Amino acid sequence: MPSKIAKSAATPDTKEKSAVPAVEKALDVLEVLADSAQGMTMNEIVETLGRTMGELYRVVVYLADRGYVEQNPDTGRYALTMRLFELSHRHEPTERLVRNAIPLLERIADRTEQSCHLGIVNRSNVLVLASVRSPRPASYSVRTGAIFPAIKTSTGNVILAFSGKDTQRRYIGRLSPEDRAGLKERFDVIFRKGYEDWPSEIVEGVQNLCVPVFDKLGVVAALTIGFIDQSNPPMTPEEALTELRVAGDELTQSLGGVPLSRRAAE
């Protein structure tokens, strides 16, 4: 019988030995700012992370020096810059996703005369990876690189509806009790239909039409049209949704995933 039992990798002692304090603090700061659409003051960062000002001040200043965060001179709030967004585009799967999506977004915008965009979920937020404006001189559009709370977007809810149950539980667990109400039912409806047709919770008068995009491993993104009423529209919302669903299947196929239309047939 062995005289000693090796500790598993999950034990507190091992975790403490393997941790790199400065890196851990920097990642904590980036993650907490990623969950804050309005940015945070230094005091708010310190309070949220449960650390001291002495532990975090130099870390935040260094992240600002490296261009990962920036401080608003008027409010004193720190927020993420586009630096992480730029780095993500150097990652081949993301680059491929955007590259394959843009021609489809351009086709959707041209045929529907509505703006459209591609988004992904990053923790509790949605990040817009690419967007194409309507060809009309006056239109609504979402800026590439924009970040929104996932719960307020069809992009976030559609991606989460097709994510695993564990992912859904972790996401719901971070929400307030009132935000959780009805969310599971919303996921179920989206999953059953294969899309969402939902009034925007961010801009009044915009109807979100949204479909999921898959690769070989599962859902990775969503395509969304921000449909607005226009004079002499080339398509109804129902026709625009059909156009969007076709594009979603095409993008899924280009990524090696199984299109929703084929899943339904099977």
Buried (B, 14 or more C-beta within 10 A) or exposed (E): EEEEEEEEEEEEEEEEEEEEEEEEBBEBBBEBBBBBBEBBBBEBBBEBBEBEEEBBEEBBBBBBEEEBBBBEEEEEBBBBBBBBBEEBBEEEEBEEBBEBBBBBBBBBBEBBBBBBBBBBBBEBBBBBBBBBBBBBEEBBBBEBBBBBBBBBBBBBBBBBBBBEEEBBEEBBEEBEEEEBEEBEEBBEBBEEEBBBBBEBBEEEEBBBBBBBBBBEEBBBBBBBBBBBEBEEBEBEBEEBBBBBBBBBBBBBBBBEBBBBBEEEEE
